[in-house]
Amino acid sequence: MKPGLGFGGPKAKGKFKRTKRPKRVEAPKACRFTKDKVFEVDYRDISILGRLVSAQGKIQSRKRNGVSSFYQRQVQLAVKRARFLGLLPYVGE
């Protein structure tokens, strides 16, 4: 290897710069619990909790669910209680 050339060899001249794509901007989702005027998330309501848990059994993030932070904390607690009681699996199928 010659000194001063580095690993990549001489720089290629005439390369063009890539133009960056515009970032995707999504409208914020309305919280489903606020929309339905639910005061408290119930651990026995498996149909709702099942939608908020991934196929692997992980609790999905607020950003993905579109749930406000107030209800995300309740969802977290409800999922953990449902798992403890055997209503939801700890691990996905």
Secondary structure by P-SEA (a helix, b strand, c coil): cccccccccccccbbbbbbbccccccccccccccccccccccccaaaaaaaaccccccccccccccccaaaaaaaaaaaaaaaaacccccccc
